[in-house]
Every structure is written in C-alpha cells, then in structure tokens.
Amino acid sequence: MSSPSPSSTSLVAASDIADLAGVSRAAVSNWRRRHDDFPPQVAGTKTKPLYALSEVQAWLKKKKYTVDRVSTEAKVWAAMNTLRGLYSPEQSATIVIALAAERVMGVNVPAALELSRLTSPRDADQNRIEQVREAVDSVDESELASVVDFILERTARAEGRKGGWSDIIGSRTSHLLASVGANHPGGVVYDPACGIASALIELAGTGSFDSYIGHDINEHVLAVAEVRAALHGVPLHLAKGDTLRTDPDPELRADVIVAEPPFSLRMDFDSRLTDPRFFVFGAPPAINADTAWIQHAIAHLTDTGRAFIITPHGPLFRGGVEGQIRAELLRQGCVETIVGLPGGMAAHTSIPLALWVLRRPNNEHSDVLFIDASEVDAAEKHVARWLSDDTALAEVPHVRVSVDDLINDEAQLTPQRWLATDERSAEEVHAAFAAATTAMREATQLLGEVSERITFTQDAPSRTLTAKELIREGVIERIRHRAPRNASGDLKAVIVGARAITTKTLPDPPTADLLEDGMDLTKPSDILVLAQAGIRALVDDDGGHLLAPVIEQVRVLKPDVVDPHYLAAMLSGSWNTRFLVGTTIQRAKLTDLEIPLVPMEDQKRLVAALTEVERLREAAETITEASETLSSSLTDAVRFNITLDTTKK
C-alpha cells in the first residue's frame, strides 16, 4: 500500500499514538521496532517521525488494541501536524488560532492573526492549510474554545522556554490567581501583564465581575488573548502598552488585580524617576522591576480593592532601594499577606515564588499575615481558602507579625523568617489544647458509633439512564431560571454560587425586598448541580434560593421513581467525571450525566447509608483538625516554656 502524502491526511506523533491507545510512549517505540507491519513514517524527521492517523487507527484495531475515541482536540492537532516542516510549532498553532478566529470574528480578526500575514502563498502550503481549515471548520462552535486552548497549552508545554507565549493555559499560577481573585467578586478585574489572558479568562468562569481588563506589551499575545476571549464569551478589554515605561491607563481603578508579571526585568530608563506611580513608595532600582509591578498594582486599586501579585522571592528580602520600598509599603499598610509558594509552580522555572496580597495605603500599622506553603502539595488549590477562612489556616504554617517588628528587621518579608516568632501566651496554648482534646474525644466516640450503623444491601440490580432520558420520560425537569444580571450588595450575598455547592453551605434565602419580577426561586427538594471543575450536586431541602448562572437546577416530578437525595448522590458519581471536557475550565453537560436507577427501597437505604457516611466524614475532619491543634499546642509549649497538663481526660 502506498503511503499517503502529508498534504492529504492527518498526522500523529508517537506521543499521540500512545494517547490514542492508552499506553506509554515506550510501548509505541517497541511497536515500531518489533512489528514489521507498523505504519510507515510519512512526515517529520528521524527523531520526530509522523504517521498517518487513519493507518495508525487501522493498525491498532487489527492488533486488538482498544482505541479511545479520537477527541475533537486531537483531530485538529493531527491536522495541524501536516504543517510541520513548513512552519514552527508555534507558527502552526497560530495558524489554527487564526482559522478559529475567522469563524467567530469574521472580518474583525486581529491584524496580528490575519492568515495572509502568517502563511506562505505557495500552493503546497495553501493545500495543507486548507486541510487544517477543514478540521477547524468541522468543530462545533461551542467546542472551539476547548480546541484552541488545547492547541495552545500543548504547544507551549512542548516548546518550553523557547515558546513565545508569556503564560500557559491551565498553569498552576493562573489557577492560583483565578481562585484568590474569585474571593473578591464584583466590579473590575485587571491584569497589567495579561499575556494570553489565562488568569482573566479562568476567573471569568466564576461569572463574578462586570469588567475584565488586560494590558500587555506584546501585540501577538494580545491578539491570541482577544480570540480566546471571543471563543469563551468573555467581555475582555485589551490594550497594548509598555506598562513599566508608561502607565497605559492612569485613571483605571480595579477591585481586583491579578498578575504574574515577567521576573527581574531591567528598568534602566529615566522616566521611572518622575513617574507618579512611584512617588509614594520610591522609584524602583534600574536593575530590577519586580517592585515596580507591585507599585503599579497598588496605584490602580480601588479603596477596597485587593491585588494578588506573584513574584520570585528576591523582592521579599533584597536590600538597598527595594528594602526601602518594602518598608514604605509596610508603613502605609499596603501589605496584607505574603504566601511562600513551592518551587515548580511557574511554567518555565522551578524557583519558589511568593504571592503578595496588597491594598491601598491606609496608614494603619496592622499585622501582616505570613503563610509558608513551600511544602504543600497543590498549594494553588488551598490558598484562596486560607485567605478567606481563618480556621483553615490551621492546615499550614502561618504567623501574624506586627508592622513595627517587620520594619525594625529591615522589612524582611520571607515567610520562613518569621514563623518561629509568634509568641503565644500560656492562656492561648492551654485553651487551644483543652478545646482540641475535648473535640478529639467526642469525635472519636461518634466515629465508633456511626461506623457501626453504616450498612447497605442492594436488593435489585440497577438500570442506568441519562439525565436526558429521565427528562424525556417526565421523571425530572431541568429548570431554566433567569439569573439576575450585575447583582451587587445584599442581593449578591444571597445568590447560590459555586462555592456554596462545593462547601455544601447555602446562604440565607433572599428577602422579598431584594427580589425583582422574573427572579425565580428554588422549591423544596430541588437539586442544585455544579458541573464544572468536577461534578457536585446538593438538595435544597427548604427552597427559596436564587441561583447563579453556573448552577443547574433540577426538579423531581415523579418522586415515586427517584428520590431527590438519591438523584443528587448519583449525579455526583465518579463515573460521570468522564463527561468533563475543556482545558481551562472543564465542564460537563447535565443531560449527559448517568443515573443508575434501583427500586425506591434501595434508594432510601442508600441515602440513609450516605447520611451516616457524611457524619463519619465530619467526625474524621474534626479529628484531623483537633490533632493538628494538639500537635501545635505541644510544640508551642516547648517553644514558649509552657507547662501543659496532659493527664486530664
């Protein structure tokens, strides 16, 4: 059989074949060496060969390997591979983005992404590009955002330091910035070094802000950000500018600022000496602009706003001008929290980073909270909770230090430096130890009692139906509620959002004076479903709540067929996570979710067992928290020479 030409077929690399078959890359290498009938190389190089996708699929099927369905993202990636050799990986990815932009933006495609600027007029090139266009055009418009994000992320990770994009979609740092920013919903969110807008677009997934603004010096990455915003439906306002040299928008004030600016840039231009942004705290040194980003953020905050800036550790401790700037930031109450992050969080460097939580000058010498998360796995998943819930700080080393003490020690802000200096009184340690001992004893007793009550026997096998089928059968109903737009103040506080579902804590229902015509409230026993970044469901036992757009509402119409609490448990089942798709924020369609149905008696027994399991989990959490407090109290007793009576029961 003659091999197809690269211009007439989609191509896959060895890594793609491994993904298709669900095996390691080493296994694919073995196939190539040991099987004479393995598909021949049709493009690429000796070290990076490419194969025809259709031939690979046929070979895998012949060899009885289970071939996962080729995802939409993988199909476009395979088509893009035909451009290898003609264009660099980054150029090839940009062509895909340009083709996607043409579909959703028409004549409004950013100039930097006009296809005529990106491609050669040669016929051979155009034939391959048309093949890529066909692949892009075959994608449903609702999936284009996921496809573009996949192409960007995979290309950026493959290119590493050689890549031209300033950030990576789905990076740990963008997750961190989006999560901490979501703690302060409402108004304007701003990224002064937005790159391809990873943090802003991920933050927009919470639906919590009225306006999204991004600045960057690079026209190309701004064009990519503009296309991504259009695909994700985010009203992103972008502007090109050299933020360090000249303030792009001096009048801008933001409620939340998030930034992972470039590290350690030089600022050797005289305008830094006369820039109003640097009058309050001092001009940054010419050799390093890290403190310039911090001052720029503070200059653009509202009076109640917060800035979350990621930097290396250098600006936390370097002396000279930077030390003077830190001292002035402290004197004027601008530093709220410093979080020491583990190494490896940034996309292209392994150095440890720090998160600064900043506010406008208030001339108050309040304490600064230091959190040392340098040894915490997946720290980006926890920081937002530590910053919003003081009780959660028990999970991580932390300390509050007075501004006076910090200034007297050269304004050193490295968290580890201060963690051993939190002097605790004997009364505090005794009280914490006694409370933890009591909580431990009670929770341990409950643990034993509850564990004995967890029993479940299934009398009949289950029959699995999708939510779509249950809707069609009239068993359940999907409620399309009209969410209020631009809610603020008291109304925003009572809207059920993603956090309420994940924490299983619903806010108080809205009072009548907050409601407007057309605002539909939940009814008792409605199921509230969050199907993004995981699948969680919660029964609203009392009803009367107002839901954010991100929350799906399901109502049981035939309670003799399915119990609401049983339905909520099954919607959250592990098997349904396979329906989550997307690179930046994974989402699932409610109608795709599967519910295994059993007779009502089995449902009730399962719900009762799950209720006991929930009590078991709560008791276990209490024991975990109490054990951490006991451990801390014991070590504190030694550090601060406090005598504890550990014989009391």
N, C-alpha and C positions, 0 to 999 in steps of 0.2 A: 504494500500500500504506500502510495507516495505521501510524503509529509505535506501538510497544508502550509501555505506561505503565512508569515507572521501577519500580513495585512488582511487575512481572511478568517482569522479565528481568534478567540480569546486565549490568553496565555496565563500560565500559572508557574510559580517557582516551587522549589522543593518545600519551602515552609507552607505554601498554600495547599500543597498536596497533603501534607501532614495534618493540617486543619480539616481538610475535607474528610479524611479517613479516620480522624480521631487517634492518630498515632504520633510518635515522636519523630523529629527530623532525622534522627539516626536510623529509624526504621526505613524511611524513604531512601536514604543513602544505601542501605543494604539492598532494597529492591532494585535500585539502579545497577548495582554491581552483580547481583545474583540472578536476575531474571532477564533472559535474552529478549523476551517479548515486551519488556518495559518500553513505553512510548519513547520515540527518539526526540532528542533536543531539536527544537525548531527555531530558537532565537536565543538571545542572551550571549553570555560568554562561557568560557570553560569553567570558571569558578562560580558563575551565577547563571546556570542554564535555565531556559524557559521551555515549557511544554504546552502542547495544545490541550486546552481544558476538556474538550469533547473526547479526545483519545484517552486522557487520564481517567475520566469517569467510566468509559467503556472498559478499560483495563481493570480498574478496581472492582467493577461489577463482575467481570469474568473470574477474578480471583476470590470472589465471595466476601469481599470486604464490605462492611456496612458504610455506605457513603451518606454522610449528613446532607440534608438539603442545602444546595448552594444558595446562600443568602443573597439578597439584593446587593448588599455592600460588596460581597465577594465577586459577584458577576461584574460589577463596574470596575473593581480592582483588576480583574482578569483582562477586561477590555483595555484598561489603561496600560497594562504591561506591554501591549503591542507598540507603545511609543518608546520603549526602552531602546537605547542606541541612538535614537533621533534627538531625544531630549533628556535632560537630567531628571531624576525622580521628582525633584521639587517643581521643575517646569511642567512635568506630566501632570502632577497633582493640580497645578494652577490651571491647566487646560480643562480638567474635569470641572473645577470650580467655575470657570468661565462659561462652560456649557450649561451648567446648572443655573448660573445667573441669567443667561439668555432666556431660559424657560420662565423664571419667576419675575424677572425685572424688565424684560423686553428691551426697549431702547435705552433704559435707564441703567444699563450695566456700567459700573465704574470704569473710567478711562483706562486705569491700570490693568483691567481684566478684559479689554476688548480683544477678541480672538485674533484679529489681524495683527496685533502687536506681539502676540505670543507665539505664533506659528510661522512656519516657512510656507511660501506659496507653491512649493514643489508638489507635483501631482502625487508622488508616493507618500509624502507627508499627509496631504489632504485626505487620501484614501483611508489611512489609518485613523485620522481624526474623525472622519465620518463614522467609522466603526465605533469609536468611543462615544460619539454623539448618539448613535443608535442605542447603545447601552444606557446612557443617561436618560434618553427620551422614553425608554421602556419603564423607567422607575415612576411609580405613582408619586404625584407631587407631595403627598403627605409624608413620604419616606425620603425625600431629597435631603432634608436636613441631616438625617442619620447617615446617609451615604457620604455627604461632603465631610461630615465630622470624622467618619471612619477613615476616609482617604487622607485627611489632614493629620490625624493622630498617628496613623500607621507610617506615613511618610516621615513625619517629624521624628518619631522614635527611631526609625531606620537611619536617618541622616545624623542624628545626634548633634554634636557640636557644629557639624558642617551645615546644618539646616539654617535657613534664613528667617524662619518664623520665630518670634520672640517668646512664644509660650506654646504649651502643648495642651490640647483639649483633654480634659479628664485628668489633669495632673493633680497631685496631692495638694499643691499650694493653691490651685484655683478652687478645689473643693473646700479648703480651709477658709479662704476669703469669702466664698459664697455663703458658707454656713454661719460665720460670725456676722456678716453683713445682714443676714436674714433676722438676726436678733433685734434689729432696729428698723422695723418696716415703716414705710411711708415717705413721701416726698421724693427727693432727688438723690440718686446714687451716681458716683463719679469715679472713674479710673483714669488718672493722669498719664499712665503708661500702659494703655489697654491692650496693645498687640492685636491679636485676632479676637479679642473680647471674650476670652474663655470664662473669666470670673463673672463678667457682667451678664452674659447670656445664661450661665448656670444660675446666677442669682435671680434672673428674671423668671426662672422656673417656679419660684415661690409666689409670683404674682403680687408682690408686696410693695412695689414702688410705682410712682407716677411717671418718672422720667429717668432715662438711662443715658449717661454722657460719657464719652471716651475721647481721649486725646492720644496721639502718638506721632512720632517724628517720621515714621516710615509709611510712605504712600501705599506701597504694595500691601502691607499687612492691614492697613485701614480698609483697603478695598475688599480684602478677604473678610474682614470683620463686618463690613456692610452687607456682603452677600449672606453671611451666616445669620445676621440679624433678620434679613428679609425671609430666609428659609424658616427660622424659628419663630417668626412673628413678633419680634421684639422691637419696640419703637426706640431704636438706638440712635442717638445724635452724636456724630463723629466729626472731629476736626483735626487737621494736620497741623503740627506745630512742634518746635523745639522747646519743650516745656522748661528745661533748665535755663535756656538763654533768655527766653521771653515768655511771660505768662500768656497763654493763649486766650484766656477769658478772665480778666481781673475781677469782674463783677460776679462771677459764678459763686454760689453758696450751695453746698450739698449737705444733706442729712447723713449720708453715709459715704465714705471714701474708702475704696479698696485698691491696693496697688502692690504689685511685685515688680518694682522698677529695676532696670539694669543695675548691677552692682558695681561700685567703685569706679564710676566714670570720672574723667577729669573735668574740671570746671575752670580752666585757665583762661577766662575772659573777664574783662574789667567790669562788665555790666553787673556782675554779682555783687559788687561793692555798692552799687546805687539802686539795686532792686528793692522795692518796698516790701517784698515778701520776707526779706532777710534783715529788715531794720530792727525787729523786735528781739530776736534771739542772737543775731550776729551772722555775718557773711560766712558761708561755708569755705573750707580751705580749697585752694585751687586744685590740689592733687586728688580730691575725693568728694563726690557729690552726694554721698549717702544721706547726710543731714539736710541737704537741700530739698530732697523729696519729702522729708518729714515736715520741714517748714512750709513747703508748698501746700501740703495737705492741710495743715492747721490753718493756713491763710484762707482756705476755701470752705471751711466748715461753718455750718450754722451754729448759733449759740448752744443748741442742744445736740449737735451732731457728734458723730464719732468717726475717727479714721483708723483703718486697720492696714498697717504698712509692714511688709516683710523685707527684712534686710539681713545681711550677714552679721556676725557678732561684732565686727570691728567697731561700728559706731556706738556700741554699748560701752566700750572701755577705752578707746583711743584717747590720748591726752591732747594737749595743745588747744587749738581752736575748737575742735569737736567737744572736748571736755567742757569748755566754757559755754558752748551752745547747750549741752545737756543740762548744765547747772541752771541756765536761764529757763529752759523748758520746765525744770522741776520747780523753780521759784514761782513760776506763774501758773502752776497747777495743770500743765498740759499733758503730763504723762500719767495715765490711769493704770495701765497694766503692761508688763513685759512677760512674754511667754517664750521660754527657751525651747526650741523645736529640735527634733532629732536630725541627724545627718541623712542625706539621701532623699529629702522631700522635694528638692528642686529637680527640674527635668534634666539639667545638664551639668550638675555639680553635686558632689557628695558632702560638701561642707555643711555644718549645722547652721540653722537660720534662727531668726528671732522675729516674733510678731509684736509690734508696737500698737497699743491701743491709746489713741490720742484724742484730746478735746481742745476746745478753745481756751485761751488764757482766762483764768478766773481768780488769780492771785490768792488762791487758797492752798495752804500747805497741808493738803490731805495726804494720807498714806498712799504708797504705790504698791500694788499687788504684783508679786513675782511668782511665776509658775514655772517649775522645771519639768518639762515634758520630754527631756532629752532621751529618756529610757522607755518612753511609752510607745507601744506598737500602734500604728494607725492613729497617731495623735490628732490628725486632721478631723477625725470623727468625733472627738471629745471636746475640743477647745471651746466650741460655741456653748456647750452645756456648762463648762466650768465658769465661763464668763457671765452666764445668766442665772446660775443657781449656786449659791454659796455652799449649800450642803454637798454638792457634787465635788467640791474641792478636796474632800477627804480622800479622793481617789489618787491624788497626785501631790508630790511635794510642793508646798507653797508657803509664802510668808508675806506679811504686810510690813513695810518699812516706812518710817516717817521721812518726809522730805528733808528735814534738817539733818538726820543721820546720813542720808544719801549725799547731800551737798558737802557735808564735812568729810566724806570719804571720796573726794574728787569726782562725785556724781557717777560713780561706777554702777552700771545697770545690768551686769551679768547675773542672772538669777542664782546660779550656784554660789555666788559670793555671799549671799545674804540668807541662805536657807537655814544656817545654824545659829542665827542671831535673834530669833523670835523669842524673847524672854517671856515665859509663861508663869503665871502666879500659881502658888500651891492650890488655891481655891479652884482655879480653872482646871488643873490637872485632876484633882480629886473629884470634881463634879463630872468631868468627862468620863473618868474611869468608872465611877459608880453607875452612871446612866448606861454606859455600854455594857457593863456586867449584867444589869437588870434586863436590858433588851436581849442580850445573848441568851440568858436563862429562859425567858419567856418564849423567844422564837424557837429555841431548841425543843422545848416541850411541845409547842404547836407543831413543829416539824414531825415529831414522832406520831402525834395524834392524827394528823392529816394523811400521812403516808399510808397508814393502815386503812384509811377509808377510800383510797383510790382503787376502784375495781371497775372493770368494763368487760362485758361479754357480748359479742355481736351475734344475734340470732339468725340473721339473713345476710346473704351477700349483697354488695352494693351494685347499683347501676349508675354509671357516670353519664351525666348530661351537662351540656354547656349552659352558661347563663343565657345565651341567646335562645337555646331550646326551651328553657324554663319560661322565658318571656313569651315565646311563641305559644306555649301551652297555657298561658294565663296564670302560671303559678306565682310569678313575681312580676313586678313592674319597675321599670327604670324611670325615675322621676327627673325631669328636666327642669331644674329650678333656675330662676333668674337671679343671679348674684348681684348685689349692689355694686355699682361702679365707684371707684375712688372713695371708698369708705374711709372715714377718719374718726379720730377721737373715741367717744364711748361706743359707737357702732362697731368700729374696727376691733375693739377689745372683746366683743362678744361673738364675733364670727368664728365658726369652727374651721380651722385650717389644718395643715399637715401635722404640725406639732401636737395638736390636740389628739389626733388619731394615734400617732406614734407613742405618746405618753399615756394614752387611754384616760385622758382627763378632759372632759368637756367644760367649756366656760358656762357661766350662768346664762340662761336664755335672755334675749333682748327684751327690754321693757317696751310697752306699747308706744311710748313717745318717740322711740328710735326708729320705728318701722314706717316705711312708705308703701304706697299702693304697689302691688305686684311683687312684694317680697314674700315668698312662700317659705313657711317654716316646716320643719320636720314633724312627723307624727310619732307617737309612741311606737316602739319596736321597729322603726325604720333602721336599715343597715347603712352605715356610712363607710365608704370604701375609698382608700387611698391606693392608687395603682401606679405609683411612680417611685423609683429608688427602692423597690420592694413592694410587696402587696400586704396591706393590713386592712382589717375590717372591724368595725365596732358597732354594737347595737345601741341605738339611742333609746333607752328604756322610757324616758319621760317625754321626749319630743320637745317641740317648741324652739328648735335651734335654727340658726341661719348659717348656711354653708358657703365656704369659699369656692371659687370655680374649680379648684383642683380636686375637690371631694365629690365622688359619685354618690348618688342616693338611690337605694333600692328598697322597695316596699313589698312585703309578702302579701299576696292576695288570697292564697289558699294555705292557711296555717295548719290545715289537716294533712298537707303534703310535706311541708318543710317548716321546721321551727326556725325563727329568726336567729337565735343564738347558734344553732347548728349551722345555718347558712353562713353566718359570719366566720365561724371557725373554718369551714371548708373553702370559702373564698380565699382565706389566708394560707391554705395548704401549700406545702413545699412544692408539689407538682406544678403549681401554677406559675412559679417563678420563671419557667422556661418561656413564657409568653412575653417577658420583659424584653424590649428592644430599644436600641438607641445608644449612642456613645457618650454624649454629655450627661443627659438625664434619661435613664431607662424607664420606659412606660409600658403598660400592658392595656389592651382593650378589655373593658369589662365583659363584653359579650363573648370573648374567647375563653374566659375562666371556666374551669371544670368543677362540678359539684357532684360527688358520689352520693346518691340517694339510698337510704335504707328506711325500713319501716319506722313509724313515729316513736315506738317504744325504744328502739335502738338509738334514735336521735336524742331522746330525753336522757337516756342513760349516759350517752357520750357527753352531753352538755353538763350533766352533774359531775362526771369524772373530770372534765376540763375545769370546772369551777374549783374543785379541790386542788387540781394541779396549779391553778393560779394562786391559791392560798399558799401552796407549797413554795412557789417561786417567790412570793412576797416574804415568806419567812426566811428563805435562803438569802435573799437580798439583805434582810435585816441582820442576819448573822454575819454576812460579809462586811457590811458597814460597821457593825459593832466590833468585829475582830480587828479591823483597821484602826479604829479608835483605841482599842485596848493596846494594840501594838505601839501606837504613837504615844499613848499615856505612859507606858512602861519605859520607853526610851527617853521621853521628856523628863521622867522622874530622875533618871540617872544624869541627864544633861544639866538639869537645873537643881539637883540636890534636894529632891522632894521625896519624903517617905510615904509610900503607899501601903495601905493595909489590904493585902491580897487574900487574907484568910476569911473575910466576910463573905457569906453566901446569901 
